Amino acid sequence: MKLSIVTPSYNQGKYLERTILSVWNQEGNFDLEHILVDGGSTDDSIAIIEKYDQLYRQGLCPTKCKSFNFIWLSEPDRGQSDALNKGFSLSSGEILGWLNSDDIYSSDHSLQVISEAFLEHDTDIILGNAYLIDDLDNMIHSFVITNTFNNDSFQEHLKDIMKIDIVMQPSCFFKRHLWTTLGISDYCYIMDWVLWIEAYLNHYKFYKINDYISSFRLQASAKTVFAADNKGENINRCEEIISVFKKYNTWCLNRVYYIAYLYLLKSSKNPRLGQFIDSFIFIAKKARNIVALRYRLY
């Protein structure tokens, strides 16, 4: 079995080496291909990539899987979705996944667990658990719906994929035909969620394993974190999410939540009300996360 892992990257030199090593250090009875698609970084990313490309070509980075191939390119792109589609178009694996340039796999055996799961289960998609980590790889205890499911409970709640993203992207892998059929849609923030929705609507099979596969990094320059801290980007992200609810004609508590959230974000630009609204938003978000995690109300 051959796995192809795509890493889209732009100006993530601070974390990129750890991401590369977490892929290259994978051990197991599988063939591995790593495709790194850089969007024309202006930091030290290219120097890091060239360092590892040279080591790869000289055979000085021995891997512990059956075979290993490294491909990279650096050129301007139209964002993460464009980079992913470029990377997958260069890939040759039966199983595809992507690891963003600040995330890492949680152990050197993560991809062996995934390859064994695909061999064992008749499915199109395998997803596992994920840790949340900080800048220094320390674990953060936070809200992760995925980790609360075993496969039976995941299958029971799979219909909720229309309401909320219950998949941790770095811990999710899929057969090649899913990408060739569906592709990666041109969203900025939620292209992964839209892919899971389309897979569900097209009757692709999901299977949830209980292993921790990846670590998702929460850091200031991460796109979702930056959006949360920047009102303009946060508004853009909310509008994307609401557009998905409209596209699939999904009415649910989350749709109401994001409509209200968007209204509050726009209202918080008022100099006299901004501080009060920001405090209310903070409290409301914590309450909403508790409701979603404890009571599965989406």
C-alpha positions in Angstrom: 0.0 0.0 0.0 1.3 3.5 -0.9 0.4 6.6 1.0 0.8 10.1 -0.4 1.0 13.0 2.1 0.7 16.5 0.8 2.0 19.4 2.8 0.7 22.9 1.7 3.0 25.6 3.1 3.5 29.3 3.1 5.9 31.2 5.4 5.8 28.5 8.1 9.5 28.1 8.4 9.2 28.2 12.2 7.4 24.8 12.2 8.2 23.4 8.8 11.2 21.3 9.8 9.2 19.5 12.5 6.4 18.8 10.0 8.8 17.3 7.5 10.5 15.1 10.1 7.2 13.9 11.4 6.4 12.5 7.9 9.9 11.3 7.1 10.2 9.4 10.4 7.2 7.3 9.8 7.9 3.5 10.3 6.0 0.6 8.8 5.2 -1.8 6.0 4.0 0.7 3.4 5.3 2.9 0.6 5.4 6.6 1.4 5.4 9.7 -0.8 5.7 13.2 0.6 4.7 16.1 -1.6 5.5 19.6 -0.3 3.7 22.5 -2.1 5.1 25.9 -1.1 3.2 29.0 -2.1 6.3 31.2 -2.8 7.4 31.7 0.8 9.6 34.7 1.7 10.9 33.4 5.0 13.4 30.6 5.5 11.0 27.9 4.3 12.8 27.4 0.9 16.2 27.0 2.7 14.7 24.3 4.9 13.0 22.5 2.0 16.3 22.6 -0.1 18.2 21.2 2.9 16.0 18.2 3.1 15.8 17.8 -0.6 19.6 17.5 -0.7 19.6 15.0 2.1 17.0 13.0 0.3 18.9 13.0 -3.0 22.1 12.0 -1.2 20.3 9.2 0.6 21.3 10.7 4.0 17.8 10.6 5.4 17.1 6.9 5.6 13.4 6.2 6.2 11.9 3.2 8.0 9.1 2.3 5.6 9.2 0.1 2.4 10.0 3.0 0.1 10.1 6.8 0.2 9.7 9.5 -2.4 9.9 13.3 -1.9 8.6 15.9 -4.4 8.4 19.6 -3.8 7.7 22.8 -5.7 7.5 26.5 -4.8 5.4 29.0 -6.8 2.6 31.5 -6.1 -0.8 29.9 -5.8 -4.4 30.9 -5.1 -4.4 29.6 -1.5 -4.4 26.3 0.4 -7.1 24.6 -1.8 -5.1 25.3 -4.9 -1.9 24.0 -3.3 -3.7 20.8 -2.2 -5.1 20.1 -5.6 -1.6 20.7 -7.1 -0.1 18.3 -4.6 -2.6 15.5 -5.1 -2.3 15.8 -8.9 1.4 15.0 -8.5 0.8 12.1 -6.2 0.6 8.4 -7.0 -0.5 6.8 -3.8 -3.6 4.7 -3.2 -4.3 6.5 0.1 -4.2 10.3 0.3 -4.0 12.8 3.2 -2.6 16.2 4.0 -0.5 17.5 6.9 -0.3 21.3 7.1 3.1 22.8 7.6 2.7 23.5 11.3 1.1 20.2 12.3 2.8 16.9 13.1 2.0 13.2 13.4 1.6 12.1 17.0 4.0 9.2 16.7 6.4 7.5 14.2 3.8 4.7 13.8 0.8 6.9 12.8 0.8 6.0 9.1 1.3 2.3 9.9 -1.9 2.5 12.0 -3.7 4.1 9.0 -2.4 1.6 6.5 -3.5 -1.3 8.7 -6.9 0.2 9.2 -7.5 0.5 5.4 -6.4 -3.1 5.0 -8.8 -4.3 7.8 -11.9 -2.2 6.9 -13.9 -1.9 3.7 -14.1 1.8 3.7 -13.2 4.9 1.7 -12.2 7.2 4.6 -10.3 6.5 7.8 -10.2 9.1 10.6 -8.6 9.0 14.0 -8.2 11.2 17.0 -6.0 14.3 17.3 -4.2 16.2 20.0 -4.1 20.0 20.2 -0.6 21.4 20.8 1.0 24.7 21.3 4.2 26.3 19.8 6.4 24.0 21.8 4.5 20.8 21.1 2.9 20.8 24.5 -0.6 19.3 24.6 -3.5 21.7 25.1 -6.6 20.4 26.7 -9.4 21.7 24.6 -12.6 21.0 22.7 -12.3 18.2 20.2 -15.5 16.5 19.3 -13.8 13.8 17.2 -12.0 12.3 20.2 -15.2 11.6 22.0 -16.4 9.1 19.3 -15.7 5.4 18.7 -16.8 4.1 15.3 -20.3 3.1 16.5 -21.1 6.6 17.9 -19.4 8.3 14.9 -21.7 6.4 12.5 -24.7 7.4 14.6 -23.7 11.0 14.4 -22.3 11.0 10.8 -25.5 12.9 9.6 -24.3 15.7 11.8 -21.5 16.4 9.4 -24.0 18.7 7.6 -24.2 20.8 10.8 -20.6 20.8 12.2 -17.2 19.5 11.2 -16.7 16.4 13.4 -13.5 15.3 11.6 -10.0 16.4 12.6 -8.4 16.9 9.2 -4.8 15.9 9.9 -6.0 12.6 11.2 -8.2 11.8 8.2 -7.1 9.9 5.1 -9.0 8.8 2.0 -8.8 6.6 -1.0 -7.6 8.2 -4.2 -10.9 7.9 -6.1 -12.5 10.2 -3.5 -10.2 13.1 -4.5 -10.4 12.4 -8.3 -14.2 12.4 -8.0 -14.7 15.4 -5.6 -11.5 17.4 -5.7 -10.8 20.1 -3.1 -13.2 23.0 -3.2 -12.0 26.5 -3.4 -12.8 27.7 0.1 -10.3 29.5 2.2 -11.1 28.1 5.7 -13.4 25.1 5.4 -12.3 23.2 2.3 -11.9 20.1 4.5 -15.4 20.3 6.0 -16.9 20.7 2.5 -15.0 17.6 1.4 -16.4 15.5 4.2 -19.9 16.8 3.5 -19.6 15.9 -0.2 -18.2 12.5 0.7 -21.2 11.9 3.0 -23.7 13.0 0.4 -22.0 10.8 -2.3 -22.2 7.8 0.0 -18.6 7.2 0.6 -17.9 5.1 3.7 -16.3 6.5 6.8 -14.6 4.5 9.5 -13.5 6.0 12.9 -10.5 4.5 14.8 -9.6 5.3 18.4 -5.9 5.9 17.8 -4.3 9.4 18.1 -2.9 10.0 14.7 -1.9 13.7 14.5 -1.3 16.8 16.6 -3.0 20.0 15.4 -1.0 23.1 16.3 -2.8 26.2 17.7 -0.4 29.1 17.0 -0.8 32.7 16.1 -0.1 32.5 12.4 -2.3 29.4 11.9 -5.2 30.4 9.6 -8.0 29.5 11.9 -6.3 31.1 14.9 -5.5 34.2 12.9 -9.1 34.4 11.8 -10.3 34.1 15.4 -8.0 37.0 16.4 -8.7 39.3 13.4 -12.3 40.6 13.1 -12.1 41.0 9.3 -10.9 37.5 8.7 -13.3 36.1 11.4 -16.2 37.8 9.5 -14.9 36.1 6.2 -14.8 32.7 7.9 -18.3 33.1 9.4 -19.6 34.1 5.9 -18.0 31.0 4.4 -19.6 28.7 7.0 -23.1 30.4 6.6 -22.7 30.0 2.8 -22.2 26.2 3.3 -25.4 26.0 5.3 -27.2 27.9 2.5 -25.7 25.7 -0.2 -26.9 22.4 1.4 -30.1 24.0 2.8 -29.1 23.0 6.3 -31.1 24.6 9.2 -29.7 23.8 12.6 -28.6 25.4 15.9 -25.1 26.0 14.4 -26.5 28.0 11.5 -28.4 30.2 14.0 -25.3 30.5 16.1 -23.1 31.7 13.2 -25.7 34.1 11.9 -25.8 35.7 15.4 -22.0 35.5 15.7 -21.6 37.3 12.4 -24.0 40.0 13.4 -22.2 40.5 16.7 -18.8 40.6 15.0 -20.0 43.3 12.6 -21.6 45.2 15.5 -18.5 45.0 17.6 -16.8 47.5 15.3 -18.9 50.2 17.0 -16.4 52.1 19.2 -18.9 52.4 22.1 -20.2 48.8 22.1 -17.1 46.9 20.9 -15.6 46.0 24.3 -19.0 44.8 25.7 -19.8 42.8 22.6 -16.3 41.2 22.6 -16.8 40.1 26.2 -20.3 38.7 25.4 -18.9 36.8 22.3 -16.2 35.2 24.5 -18.7 33.9 27.0 -21.1 32.8 24.3 -18.5 30.8 22.5 -17.5 28.9 25.6 -21.1 28.1 26.4 -21.8 27.0 22.9 -18.7 24.6 23.0 -19.9 23.1 26.2 -23.4 22.5 24.8 -22.0 20.9 21.6 -19.6 18.6 23.5 -21.9 17.5 26.3 -25.2 17.4 24.7 -24.4 17.0 20.9 -26.6 20.0 20.1 -25.4 21.3 16.8 
